[in-house]
């Protein structure tokens, strides 16, 4: 696919569709926005953006996009169907019905439109008409089990038990694993103790069923599912940290909503939900928007509801709205776990408010002291703000239990201490510790090599050249007390960055022969993610006689390749961005280099990408 700037209408549609299929819905949203700006007359891009806006529950944006598409093609059933969904999301059932009535005349949208019409009929209390719709839907899509389960529920609701039982048997032959059909079997008198354990293992399973019933106005059935004590399920049948459905705040908010829709009061349920933990709660359903808004209408001071609503809004890409909800939650209750992490990350990475993010991270360390993301975020923010290393050390040392500090944080702290000239303290942190390998993480050996290089640099600068050279020449040897140095060191010691740094240290120490030997090795080294070339070029210049034109060509070609690499997607964006920054600096494009280093600091810290970018922004030199 061509670079972004040269992509045509079809390229952008293909890229957006691929991003959607890979779960990158917000990236696709941005892709379609770029496409619509570049090709404002494109009906296909208009439809794609409108459809995705519905999928993201951004109904207020979806409706005008789809209205505009419909004005261009009044008989497009896809536009009609999704426009109906947008109107439904805005609470405009009358307009939604009109669109689905039109869409259901087309074969491809007949069954889904009839299901939506049946749900709307159910919400309006017209269950007979809803059943008629579902009978028609079954003829169009005999394998549509969702519609089949609703048909069984409506037959049961109408007192047509024998017919419901017959249809249940027929639908279960289509899908014997359906939890909806299993629940309907229980409602029709078939015991199924295993169903309650299955549902109790994951609150989302309960919500999946409950939302099917609330969508069709069957609030009593939803309440039966939501107002139930499920058995405790442990072991491998549930996720770590998961709670029973009755202890899950989103489930309890839904319980209050369903009770309200039945004509009762949801106040007690909303109050109960507001006291439950939000850990591992990730709202994603469009219907949850209405549920949380109802809870807040009942009690605007409900911090939990504000927090969960913000989380839901962020999932839709509505960052400013999410921040507004989280700030209100923060005002009401500053002790909520995860709140400061989510707020800080959004301020930092989406809205660019680095100072605001830092304040959130630091405040959160009191409320949620073992949340690793708070310390990582504070370290990123302080690096972007160019604050003294001592402030980064102060933030990282707020972690409450040094003995149990996660390896990633321990490595950050060790590097910060080494950057601050406290290499002995840095090494002491790593001594005797086991560091598990993490995919995409930073190897402790690479961290140790960097600490030793910074230690040697400090010694060389203070006139202790012999000590500095001893460290440099012994980088690959086993260090007593550091078990991880027994093997695997060579790949990091021989890396172009380490060899270039070793040459600079040797030069400062007065050993020109050693310096040239290390620089020569740096020019010959190879490394992934475009990291080798900037240091190879710097080493070649130090050796003298570098062909500047040839090196410039190599740098420009590598820069172009790295940009394509980023566009195609990589698990190591920060490493590539840091390498780009170094290449741009070598080419004299300082403003672009600075922008890349800052972008790298917003990405996950991988393979010293934050250290490299931070030192480059500080112009710390010589490496």
GIVEN-V47129 format. One line per field, one symbol per residue. ss: DSSP state (@ for helix, = for strand, . for the rest). phi: phi as a letter, one per 20 degrees, with the letter a starting at -180 (. if undefined). psi: psi as a letter, one per 30 degrees, with the letter a starting at -180 (. if undefined). A space follows every 50 residues. Layout:
ss: ???
phi: ???
psi: ???
This chain:
ss: ...@@@..@@@@@@@@@@@@@...@@@@@@@@@@@@@@....@@@@@@@@ @@@@@...@@@@@@@@@@@@@@....@@@@@@@@@@@@@...@@@@@@@@ @@@...@@@@@@@@@@@@@@@@@...@@@@@@@@@@@@@@....@@@@@@ @@@@@@@...@@@@@@@@@@@@@@....@@@@@@@@@.....@@@@@@@@ ..@@@@@@@@@@@@@...@@@@@@@@........@@@.......@@@.@@ @@@@@@@@@@@.....@@@@@@@............@@@@@@@@@@@@@.. ..@@@@@@@@@@@@@...@@@@@@@@@@@@@@......@@@@@@@@@@@. ...@@@@@@@@@@@@@@....@@@@@@@@@@@@@....@@@@@@@@.... .@@@..@@@@@@@@@@@@@...@@@@@@@@.............@@@@@@@ @@@@@@@@@@@...@@@@@@@@@.........@@@....@@@@..@@@@@ @@@@@@@@...@@@@@@@@@@@@@......@@@@@@@@@@@@@....@@@ @@@@@@@@@@@@@@@@@@....@@@@@@@@@@@@@@...@@@@@@@@@@@ @@......@@@@@@@@@@.....
phi: .fggfdfegffffffffffffeneffffgffffffffecfefffffffff fffffemeffefgffffffffebfdefffgfffffffffemdffffggff fffffdgfdffffffffffffffenefffffgfffffffebfdffgffff gffffffeneffffffffffffffbfeffffffffffeoefbgfffffff fbgffffgfffffffdmefffffgfedceeffccmeecfgnfdfgfddff fffffffffffeoedegfffffffdefefmdcgbefffgfffffffffbf eefffffffffffffenefgfffgfffffffebeeffmgfffffffffed emeffffgfffffffefcfdfgffffffffffffemfgggffffffffgf cffdfggffffgfffffffendfffffffefmdedffcfnedffffffgf fffffffffffdndfffffffffdgeefdgncgfefbmegfefefgffff ffffffffendffffffffffffdfcafmmefggfffffffffnmfefff ffffffffffffffffffobecffffffffgfffffeneffffgffffff feegfclmfffgfffffelfleb
psi: kllefgkaeeeeeeeeeeeefggieeeeeeeeeeeeeeifgjeeeeeeee eeeeeghiefeeeeeeeeeeffjfgjfeeeeeeeeeeefggieeeeeeee eeeffkefgeeeeeeeeeeeeeffgifeeeeeeeeeeeeeifgieeeeee eeeeeeefgieeeeeeeeeeeffejffkeeeeeeeefggjkiefeeeeef fjffeeeeeefeeefggifeeeeeefhkjlkkkabgflkkfkllefgkee eeeeeeeeeeffgakgeeeeeeefglkgkgjikfkeffeeeeeeefeejf gjeeeeeeeeeeeefggieeeeeeeeeeeeeejggkkfeeeeeeeeeefe fgieeeeeeeeeeffeeifgjefeeeeeeeeeeefglkeeeeeeeeffkf jeegkkeeeeeeeeeeeefggheeeeeeefkgkkjkkkkfakkfeeeeee eeeeeeeeeefggieeeeeeeefgeflkkkfjeffelgfeeeefkeeeee eeeeeeeefgieeeeeeeeeeefflkklhgfeeeeeeeeeeeflgkjeee eeeeeeeeeeeeeeeeefklfheeeeeeeeeeeeeefgieeeeeeeeeee fflkjkhgeeeeeeeeefhelg.
